[in-house]
Amino acid sequence: VLSASALDTQLVELGYRHYAGVPCSSMKGLIDTAIGTGRYLIASNEGDAVAIAAGMYLGGARCAVLMQNSGLTNACSPFTSLTHTFEIPVLSCIGYRGEQPERDEPQHALMGSVTPALLDLLQIEWALLSSDPEEARLQLLRAHEGLARHRSQALLVREGLFEPVAGAVQTPPVQADPVPPPQTEPARRPGPLPRRLEVLRALVELAGDQTALVATTGKTGRELYTLADRPGNFYMIGSMGCVASLGLGIALARPERPVVVLDGDGSLLMRLGALASVAAYAPRNLLHIVLDNGTHDSTGGQPTLSPALDLVGAARALGYRRARSASDLDELVELVRGWQMHGLAFLHLRIAPGSMHPLGRPDVRPPEQKARFMRFLAGEG
Ligand SMILES: Cc1ncc(C[n+]2csc(CCOP(=O)(O)OP(=O)(O)O)c2C)c(N)n1
């Protein structure tokens, strides 16, 4: 058996200060070690864990992802359209269930038999983690070299590989602030809803040159790019639903930097569980804005279910202590101006469907956009 704490020590030496993940019984030793050292971020979904790790990477920190192979499918979207697209290398330790289907439960049989092939298809380099401590150490070093080539890496962990770890408990973070009374959505003043373009224009102006603006998939990013391309913008382009987790990773890695996440109603609803982690770790420098046009505007305006929903109530229920809806653009601007990194906040604004014409598309290659954004976050550009 392998000592999970020895692996953890080696990871720390390689610069890994954090883990994010969803548990697997095969990984209990390593997860309990991570939990015991207080460096484990509880994700609701493996894809969210990948996005958190990607955000940390952008901010110059290292976060390893821990998951079960059954969660690989949950992570396919960020693996294919975030980390691969932007050449953000992620190290994952993946519990390997179903390697011997006859000895495991039926739900692991198919995933167990396709795990290596799936990792190959995802262009994630992988190794079966050895039970020999010296070989395992070399495997991790090789993985680290692979990460330096911007290739994501996975270490597959068989059942029983890690020695058990006693008594690791982590109390999930609890916010000190009391739960606020519910807010009924403010009455809208008469007149047309603001257009996304107007909202983005106002937010860019408020952002100045120090605030990171992280835009969700689709036309939000395209409008932001067309309106004002700037080094502090990150256009996530793919991995729909991951922008809050990505922003969480960035904000945790760069606590001095204001980070504003620009989300859509469809995107928010796609990965609502991510809000629980954002709210639990609650970086004070993160502002989460939802531009709610009630549609999937980017794919042709098909309706989302948001008009019938209370997204602010959902954010509160998932742990956001400060969440409210702005009645119009002026009020949103006022709230953003008053935010000043005084704590995680969630702002919701109903906007008109539709987008600007002509609408551009980021023409910087994603890896170059990433490099520019990382220099911005590091204060180098
Ligand atoms: C996982 C995934 N599913 C679907 C899509 C296709 N898609 C791209 S943008 C988008 C709509 C996003 O809706 P919303 O977040 O409300 O933003 P809006 O388009 O209204 O600005 C969809 C469905 C995708 N890129 N990724």
The ligand as a MOL file (V3000), in Angstrom:
LIG
                    3D

  0  0  0     0  0            999 V3000
M  V30 BEGIN CTAB
M  V30 COUNTS 26 27 0 0 0
M  V30 BEGIN ATOM
M  V30 1 C -22.3920 21.9660 -22.1420 0
M  V30 2 C -22.9300 22.8140 -23.2340 0
M  V30 3 N -24.2120 22.7210 -23.5890 0
M  V30 4 C -24.7050 23.5120 -24.5550 0
M  V30 5 C -23.9050 24.4130 -25.1960 0
M  V30 6 C -24.4660 25.3020 -26.2960 0
M  V30 7 N -24.6480 26.6670 -25.7690 0 CHG=1
M  V30 8 C -23.7100 27.6380 -25.9010 0
M  V30 9 S -24.1680 29.0690 -25.2480 0
M  V30 10 C -25.6510 28.4550 -24.7770 0
M  V30 11 C -26.6840 29.2890 -24.1240 0
M  V30 12 C -26.2110 29.9630 -22.8780 0
M  V30 13 O -27.3400 30.5450 -22.2680 0
M  V30 14 P -27.2080 31.6660 -21.1790 0
M  V30 15 O -26.1950 31.2730 -20.1760 0
M  V30 16 O -28.5610 31.9890 -20.6640 0
M  V30 17 O -26.5920 32.8980 -21.9430 0
M  V30 18 P -27.1280 33.6960 -23.2300 0
M  V30 19 O -26.8610 32.8290 -24.4140 0
M  V30 20 O -28.5860 33.9650 -23.0270 0
M  V30 21 O -26.2940 34.9190 -23.2270 0
M  V30 22 C -25.7720 27.1130 -25.1200 0
M  V30 23 C -26.9630 26.2640 -24.8330 0
M  V30 24 C -22.5600 24.4600 -24.8040 0
M  V30 25 N -21.6860 25.3160 -25.3530 0
M  V30 26 N -22.1100 23.6750 -23.8240 0
M  V30 END ATOM
M  V30 BEGIN BOND
M  V30 1 1 1 2
M  V30 2 1 2 3
M  V30 3 2 2 26
M  V30 4 2 3 4
M  V30 5 1 4 5
M  V30 6 1 5 6
M  V30 7 2 5 24
M  V30 8 1 6 7
M  V30 9 2 7 8
M  V30 10 1 7 22
M  V30 11 1 8 9
M  V30 12 1 9 10
M  V30 13 1 10 11
M  V30 14 2 10 22
M  V30 15 1 11 12
M  V30 16 1 12 13
M  V30 17 1 13 14
M  V30 18 2 14 15
M  V30 19 1 14 16
M  V30 20 1 14 17
M  V30 21 1 17 18
M  V30 22 2 18 19
M  V30 23 1 18 20
M  V30 24 1 18 21
M  V30 25 1 22 23
M  V30 26 1 24 25
M  V30 27 1 24 26
M  V30 END BOND
M  V30 END CTAB
M  END
